[in-house]
Every structure is written in structure tokens, then in C-alpha cells.
Amino acid sequence: MKKGKVVQNTIMLYIMNIAQLVLPLITLPYLTRVLSVSNYGVVNYVKSIMFYMQIIVEFGFLLSATKDIVKAKNNKEIGWIVGNVTIAKLILSCFSFVALLLFSIFIPILRDNLLFTFLSFIPVFLTIFLFDYLFRGIEEMQVITTRYLIMKSISTVLTFFVVKGDSTMLYIPILDTLGSLVAVFFVIKEFKKYNIHISWGKFSDIWQTLNSSFLYFVSSMASTAFGAFNTLLVGILLSPRDVAFWSLVMQMIGAVQALYTPINNGIYPEMVRSKDFRMIEKVMLIFMPIVTLGCLFTYFFAPLILIIIGGKKYLAMTFLVRDIIPLLFISFPSMLFGWPVLGAIEKIKETTFTTVLTSIVQILGLFGLILIHKFSLTSIALLRDFTEAILLLSRLYFCYKFRYCFINKRRKSND
């Protein structure tokens, strides 16, 4: 029965992640054609900044609160968890907005597109009321999938009707806000079906909620060195054209990694319960050959992929797509051996350490490239490949070090 639930949840998350892959790819070729290269760079640069804002608001609750809800004894305790997390997120949203103001003062590309930037923050704020961690914890992934399809389908379809060029670029965050509002109403309606009454404790309880999720937040924030921080520096030091190129290839990488995510999310609750490493072995045996074939296909057909996605004006970035292929190959096992494996055996500090260590190497590498005047799209891509390998190796080390956590659990279940 548990295996069936894992499969069902993984399928639902795969439907969502396929939608996360397909829906942006529907609008991507359209936006790359109706927007100038510079303004397409602006759109994606602001999105990378919103990724920072989202991490602050999320604060690792997708993992910590999910675990708490899995372990909750009754609906009353679940309602208390949801209430404390919601209050904590409202507080964090205020801090993230202040951070956005500071970014907008010092970064020209944000300062020159202030209204677009602030409108893009509204969907980030609305994610507070989507309660994804709750539905993951009670293993009702179909709610998450349905609300995502509603939210993104609205913004995707309307994009073709209202975004016609650079002058209508502001409609992009407005449509995202509209879709988010509809999704919030849907989630609240579904929430009422589970007979969960939200409550919250004192400020000390909310502080404890934040404190228990801090290491997850550090890990998430550190991982931005792999993505958003790179884009941040590209926007400051290179041209808008380079921002557009880097953003496009990162979207392509993100689309592929979106196919990896449901595997991790689908097995995470069951790994928390069973800590059965055999599940991870099976996943590796099934999916690594598929990942390998996908990487080979990307290398040989990179020009065709770029023509389809961005048009001929993006063919100049073929080299960049090929430079980043090692990242596609390594990131699947590096994600898998993170929270679904180490996190499941309560090695939170170790998992966070691997991310922080790799992020430090990435950041030092970026500043090193700046100092030696080698900061280019190629050097950033190769550095990113190298640091992902460090992430994988460090996580494999800890998995081997704590291998008896899995073996002991397996022995207990056999006794």
C-alpha cells in the first residue's frame, strides 16, 4: 500500500513537473520572438531575483514542515504547524520585500524596471497561501498538481493574447498574479475538505518554527550560488545580451531538472518513514541510462534545440549549451543523494554542509574569474560543472559514512 502511494504521488508530481516543463516551453519561443533580446534578458533577470525572494519566504519549510506534518499525530497538531508556518512566512515576506528594495537601489537593471520588479514580487507573496508543504506531508500530491495546472495554464494562455512586444512586458507579472490568485482560492477550497483548523502559538513558538527550519533555509540559500547568483553577476558585469543567453540556457537546464524533482519529492516522505536504501538503488538503475541518453541527444542536437526554442538569433549560444551538459548528467544523482537520502536519516547538518561547501567554492570561483579577468559565459558554465561534481562527491561521502543507518533500519525491519 505504501509503495502504491509512493508511485501515485510520484506520478502526480511528474504530471506537475511535466507541466512545469511544457507550459514554459510553450511561451518561451513566443517571448524570445516578440521581446527584444535585451528585454527578454530583463524578464529573466527579474525572475532570478524573485528566486531569492522565494527562498526567503519559503525558508526551507517545504522540507522541514513536510517532515513535521508527516510525524504529526492528529489534525489539531497539523493545524498548529500550518498556523505557525503561515505567520512565519508573513514575517519573512516583509524581510524579503526590504531585500528587494535594497537590490533595486543598487542594481541598475532592476532600478530601470522598478514597476516590473515590484509586480513580480506579488506572486511570490501569494505562495504563502498555497500550503504545498501540507499536501506533501499528508501525501495528497494531486492537490499540488491541480493548483499548479490551474495557476500556470491561466498565465500561459493569456500571454499569447496580451503580450505582444516590449511595450506590453508588464502584463507578464500581472498574469502570474492572476493565476496565483485563482490557485489560492482553489487551495483554500481543498483545504477545508481535510477538517484541519489552523491555529498558532506564541511568538516563541513561531521563532522555534523558524529555528527548526533554519538549516534547510541555509541549504536552499546556498544553492542559489549555482543559479541565481550566477545570473546576478552576469547582469552586473556583462551585457543584456549575455543575460538573455545565460538566462535561456538556465531555463533549459531548469526544465530538465524539473524532470528530476518529482522523483525526489515523491520518495522523500516514504524515505523519512522507511529509510530503505534499496529504493534509491532502484531509482538510479532505472533513470541514469535515461539521463545519459538525454545528455547525448542535447550535445548532438543543440543547434536544432536552440532554433526551436529561441530562433536563429540564439544560435550563437550553442557553445554554452554544450558546455553545461556535464551539469545535466551530474545533477540527477547529486539531488537524489541529498534530502531524499541524507535528509531521510536526519543528517540535516551534513546535507546542508555539502551545499554550503559547494556554494563557497562556486562563489570563490566566480570572484576568482573576475579578478583574473576571465569572467565569461564559458568560464561560468565550466565552473558550474565542476562545483556540481563537488556536491555529488561530498554527498556520496556522507552516504557511505552513515551507510549503517540504512543497514540498521533494514535489519530492524527484518527482525
N, C-alpha and C positions, 0 to 999 in steps of 0.2 A: 504494500500500500504506500509505504514511504517512497519507494523507488518510482511508483506511478505518479506521486505528487511532484517529485523532483522533475520527472520528464514533462509533466503537464506545465509546471511553472517555467521550465526552460523553453518549452515550445512557445508559451505566451510571451516570454521575454524576447525570443527570437523573432516573433512577429513584430514586436515593437522595434527591435533593432534593425530589422529589415526595412521597416517604415522609416527609421532614422537614417538609413542608407538611401532609400529610394526617394523619399519626399524632397530632401535637399538636392539630390541629383536631378530631380525634375526641374527645379527652379535654377539650379546652378548654371546650366548652359544658357538659360534665358537671361539671367542677371549679368553674366560675363559679356553678353552681346548688347544689351540695352544700356548698361552703365559703361562709362569710360574706365580704362584700366586704373586710373588714379582713384576714382570714386568707389570702384569695386574694392580697392585696397583699403579705403576709409571704412567701408561697411565691415570688412573682416577684421580690421584693426580694432574697431569698437567692440566687436564680438569677443575678441581675445581679452579685452579689458573686462568685459562683463563676465568672462570666465573667472577672473579673480574675484569679482563681486559675489558670484555664485558660491565660490568656495568659502568665502567669509560667512555668508548666510547659512550655507549647508553645515559648515563646521564639523564635518565628519559624522553627522547624525545618521546618514544613510547606512553606516556600518554599526556605530555604537547603539543607536536607538533601535535598529533592527534586531540586534542581539538581545537588548533588554526586553523587547516585546516577545521574542522567541521564548525567553525564560520567564515571562510574566505568568503568574498563577491564575489570574482571573481578569475579567473585563474592567473591574474597578482599577486594578493596578495598571492595565493598559491605558485607560483614560487619564490616569495621573501622569504617566510617561508622556503621552501626547500633549497634555496641557503644559508641562514643564518645557518640553522641546519647542512648542509653539511660542511661548513667552521668550525663551532664549533666542529664537530666530528673529523675533521682532526687535529685540535689543541689538542683535548682530546686524540687522538691516540698517539701523541707524549708523553704526560704525562703518559699514561698507559704503553708505552714501557719502559720509565725510571723506573717506578714502578716495572716492570717485571725484569729489570736488578738488582735492589736492592734485590728483592726476591731471585734471582738466586745466589747472593753473599752470602746470609745468610742462605739459606735453602739447606741442603746437597742433598736432593733427586732431587732438580732442578739443582744444580751445577753439579751433576754427570750425568745428562741427558740434557746438555745445548742445543745441536742441536735440540733434540726432542722438547724442550721447546720453542725455538725461531720459529721453523717451525709451531708450534701450534698457534702462535700469528697471522700468516698471514690470516687465515680465519676470525679471529676477526676484523682485519683491513678492510677486504673486505665487512663486513656487512654495512659499511658506505654507500655503493652504492646500497643497496637493497631497501631503501626507504619504509620500512614496514609502518611507521607512515603515510606516504602519502596515501597509498592504503587503510589503515584502515579509515583514515579521509574522503576519498571520497567514502567509503563503497564499494570498489571493492576487496573483500577478495579473489576472485578466482585467482587474480594475485599472492598474497602471497602464496596461497596453491600450485599453479602450480610451482612457482620458488622453493619452498621447496622440492616438489617431485622430481624435476629435480636435485637439488643440492645433496640431500641425497641418491637418487637412484644410482647416479654415484659412490659415495664413498662406498655405501653399497655393490653393485655388485662387484666392483673391489677389495674390501677387501678380498673376497674369492679366488681371483686369485693371489694376490701378498703378502698378509700377511700369512706367513707360520710358523712363530715362533718368538722367541725373536730377532733373527738377522735381521728380516725384519720389526721390530716395527716402524722404521722411516717412512715407507710408510703410516702409519695411518694419520698423519697430511698432508702429501703430497696429499693424495687422497681427504681429506677435502678441501684443497686449490683448487684442480682441479674442484671439484663440485661447490665450491663458485664462481669461475671464470665464469663457464658456466651460473650459476644463475644470475650473474651480467649482462652478455650480454643479457640474456632473459629479465630482468627487464628494462634495458635501451631501448630495442626494444618496450616493452609495454608502457613505459613512454611516448614515442613520440606520441602515439595514442591520448593522452589526451590534446594535444595542450597547454602544460604548459611549459613556458620558464623560466629557472632558472635564478635568479638574486640575488644579495646580497647587503647589505648596508655597512655602515662604520663599523669600529671596535666597536664603541659604540652600534650599532645595534646587532652585534654578541654577545657582552657582555650582552646585555639585553635578548637575546635569552637564554644564559646560566643562567642568573639570574632567569628568569621566570621558568626554569626547575629545579632549584636547590633543591627545596623541594621534588620533585619527585625522584631526584637522591639520596637524603639523605634517603628517604624511601627504595629505592632499595638497597642501600649500607648497610643500617641497617639490612635488611632482610637476608643478606649473613651470619649473625651470626647464622641463622637457618640451613645453609647448608655448604657453602664453608669454613667458619671459623672453623666449627667443624672438617672438613676434614683436614684443615691446621694444627690444633693442633694434630690431630691423626697422621699425617705424621711426626711431630716433636718429639712427646713423645712416640708413640707406634711403633710396628714393621711394616714392609711392609705387612706382612700377615694381620694385623689388618686394615691397609689402604685398602687392597683389600676387606676385609669383609665389612667394613663401606661403601666403595665406591659402592659395589654391592647393598647393601640394599638401599642406597640413589638413585641409578639408578632405583630400583624397585619403590620407593616412587615417584620419579620424573615421572616415566611412568604413574602412577596412577593419579598424579596431572595434567599431560598433558591432561587428560580427563576432568578435571575441567576447565582448562584455556579457551577453546573456548566459554564456557558459559559466562564467564566474558567479554571476548573480543567481543563477538557477541552482548551483550546487552549494552555495555558501550556507544557507540555513541548514541543509542536511549535513554538511561537514561540521557545523557547530555541534550538532547532535551526535553524529556517529564517529567523527574523526577517522574515517576509514580511507586510508591512502590508496586503496585499490581503485576507488572511484577516479582519482587523479590519473592513475596509470592508464586506465581505460580511455579517458579523455585525450591523453597525449597520443596514444596509439591510433585513435580514430582521426584526430584533427591535424596533427603535424604533417602528414602527407598532403592533406588538402592545402595547408598553409604554404608548403613548398611549391606545389604546382601553381598556386596563385602568384607567388613571387616570380617564378619563371615567366609566367604569362605577362606580368607587368613589365618585366625587363624588355622582352622582345616586342611588345605591342604598345610601348609607352607613347610614341608619336600618335598612333591612332586613338588611344585613350584621350590624349590632350585635345585632339581635333574635335572629338565628340563632346567633351565636357566644356572646353573653353573656346574653341575655334582656333583658326590658324595663328591669331595674334599671340597665342600662348605656346606655340610650338617651340619657342626659344628656350623654354624651361624643361625640355626633355632630359637634359643632363641632370637636373635636380631630382626628377622622379627616379632616375636610375641610382643616384647617389643615396637615396633614402630607403631603398629596398631592403638592406640588412635590418633596418628598424622593424619593418613589417614581419620579418621572419622571427626576430628575437622577442618581440613584444608579447607574442602569444604566451610562451612559457613564463616570461617574467611576470605577466599579470596573474597567471594561474597559480604560480608558487608564492604569490603574495598573500592577500587576505583570505582566499578560499583554503589555503593550506596552513600558512603560519598563523593567520588570524584565528583559524578554527581551533588551534591548540593553545590559544591565549598568549601567543608570542607577539603581542602588540608592539612592545618596545623594539623588538628585533625587526619586525616588518617596517616600522617607522624609521629605524636606523638605516635600513637598506635604501630607502627612498631619500632620506636626508643626505646620506653619504654620496649617493649618485648625483643629487642636485648640487651639492657643493662642488663636485668635480665638473659638472656642467657649467655652473656659474663661473668658477675659476677659469675654465677653458674659454668661455666667451670673452671674459675680460683679458685673458692672455692673447686671444686673437686680436682684440682691439689694440693692445699695447704694441704688438709686433706688426700692426697694420695689415693683418691678413683676414679681417672680418669681411667675409663674403658669404653668399648663399651656399656655395660648395663646402666651405670650411665648416659652416654651422651644421650642415647636413651630416658630414663625416663625424663631427664631434658628437652629434646626437646618436649616431650608430654606436659609437664607442661607449658612451655612457649607458646606453640600454644594455649593452653586454655586461657592464659592471653591475647593473641592477640584477640581472639574471644570475650571475655568478655568486653574488653576495647572498641572494635568497636561497640558492641551491646549497650554499654552505650551511646556512641555518637549518634548512630542511634535513640535511644529513646529520647535523649536530644534535637535533632533537628528534631523530628518527624513532627513538624508543617511545615517544609519546603516542605515536601511531601503533607501534607494535604492542605496547601495553594495553591500549584500548582494544585492539583486535583480540588479544589473549583473554581479556576480561569478558568479551562478548562470546568467546568460545567456551569459557568455563561454565 
